[in-house]
Structures are given as structure tokens and as C-alpha cells.
Amino acid sequence: MNASIRVLSRRELNRATLQRQQLLHREAGSVAELIERLVGLQAQAPLAPYVALWSRLEGFDPDELSTLMTSRQAVRAGLLRSTIHLVTADDCLMMLPLVHPVADRGFRGAFGKQLAGADLDAIVAYGTELLSSEPYSRSRLRDVLGERWPDWDANAMAYAVSYLAGTVQVTPRGVWGETGPAALQTIESWLGRAPDADPSIDALVLRYLAAFGPASVADVQMWSGLTRLREVVDRLLPGLRVFADEDGRELYDVPDGPLPDADTPAPVRYLPEFDNLLLSHADRRRINPAGRQVPLPPGNGAAMGTVLIDGDYRADWRHHRGADASLRVTAHNPLTPAETEAVEAEAVALLGLIGSPDTPVVVT
């Protein structure tokens, strides 16, 4: 390692990432602008973006996001890592061609053997035609495809279409206060526009660094699901800052990326299931030093998640409804009285968002 390169401690990386994620201070601003600044929000659990935005935006109003979704200015689509992300319409059309190799690899790894020898192009073309006319649930899509090609695995064919045709989960699913099935339609037909003809992977990597950096090439690849990004970073290198972590790995950053002091206070923050803060680095110790697994399985995104205490993932939360309603926080290690008080206060604020302001908070 070059002796002149500044070494950033784990805590410095923690604070840098928290500031860029708007988790050191809630800030004013529009929902759409923040979604784009964060290059999308993990939305595998349909209501997760609401909790994610509430933790980051001053005065967040769920109706603002719901309006973006119902007006098709924001969508939930399979993009980064082939998982469902909430992105603006513009970002969806930009990302789709860039991450198609990830979708192709994901499909072939999970379902390729079931369709070995099948005319995959014909299956995807027919599925695209169906989903361009109206939304289909995956079960309905499976039935129609199975009827047309009875000799092939209908479930695998349905997944081939959902992975490879470029699909969005349409509203009302993901709209605050409403429910709906996971119905699919092609991104192009839902948005009424074609994907970008020549999107820039360089620009996407720079946006990742601005939102999650400083970061390694392996980190960028983990976040996106793409491979062979070393050549992209090398191309960008003249305009990047270079650091190292405590293990000597090179980290790259945009020129104006903030680097707050390691002692900057970090307030308690409640995150939804699978928040990208926890998933977007190959080395996750900057936020998750103990290497804990994010809880499974997913719920609706507004009933369970993780808790940051002094910037680290140190507890899980779950909202229980019914006769024994509570918001229960389970700490991974003992909390100080001051930490417990802060955890309880932020829990009360979260209950205001999810519509249960009188629910008791239990911290264990």
C-alpha cells in the first residue's frame, strides 16, 4: 500500500456512510430527490421504503411517496442484485439495460436447468407481449405459459419472463394504506417510455460512491450485482480520491464526498428490512462490525427491521399487532440507560408513522 494514502478507520467509514445516507441528521427535501441521491431503495418488502425515508427525511409524509408511485414517477422493479428496488422512473429506464446481465445470470443460476433446450427467446417474447397489455400475477403467468408450452416447467418459464422481460410490480402494491397482489407488467409499457439507449455505467458507479463511499471495487460489485467493474473504476481513477481501510484495501471516492469526524454523534435510527445501508458493501463491518445476519424472512417492510445505535447495527425491532400489541426491540448486547432511553424515544416516533401511537415499547 502506498504510504501516502490516508487510512480510514472503521468508525470514519461508518460516519461517512451515515452522512451520505442522511442518517446522521434528518434533512428537508423531496422524496424523489432523496430516492435518486441514494440510487434507489431496497423494496423487496413493499412498505420498506416508507420506513427508510422516514428515518432520513425531516417531516416525511407517506402520501408523497404514494403519489409518486400511483402517478408512475417512481416504481418498484427488479434491478440491483436482481432484487426489487424503489427507483424513480428516470433511474429505472437508465438502470434496466445496465443490470440486465445480472438478471440473466440470476435466472440461469436459479432456473436455467429446468429450461435447458427450450426456446427461451420465444418464451420471453410471448411473456413480454402478455405483460405489455396488462398486469399478470406470477401464478396467472405460469398458467398461461404452461398451457402454451406444456412440456416445459411452467414455474421456470414464469420466472424467465419476470427476470428477463424487465418488469415492474404495479400499484396498488407498495402504496401506503393499500394492499394489492404482486402483479407484473413490463417496465416500458407501465412507464410509456423505452429504456435508455446508451446509459453510462461510469455515471452509475460515481453515484454509488457519492451515496455509499468511500468504497472498494468489490463493494460496488456487491451493491450492483455486476462483475468486472475494476476497468470502470480504473477509467474513473484520475477524478477519484483514493483511501485505504485498516486492512489495506484500496477505497475510492468522489472528490466532494463528506468525511465527518469519527466522533460525530450518530443518533438512534430505525431501518426497515433489508435496508441498502446493510447490504451494499462486500465488507459490511463499517455498519455491522459483528457480522450479524439481517433477519429473515421479509414481511411488509413496516413491521420489523434493524436498529442503529451509535451508528452500528445493534438491535432488531418488530411491531406486534393484536391483543398483545407492542413494538419490541431486541438488543444484541446490553444497552446503557441513555441508549435505552434514545431507543424508546425513536420507537415512539416510529409508531406515529405506522399508525399505532399508543402501542407500548419493550426493549430487551
Beta strands, then each sheet from edge to edge (+ up, - down):
strand 1: 41-42
strand 2: 74-78
strand 3: 84-88
strand 4: 136-137
strand 5: 167-169
strand 6: 183-186
strand 7: 241-244
strand 8: 250-253
strand 9: 269-272
strand 10: 304-309
strand 11: 312-320
strand 12: 326-331
strand 13: 361-363
sheet 1: 1+ 3- 2+ 5- 6+ 4-
sheet 2: 7+ 8-
sheet 3: 9+ 10- 11+ 12- 13-
end
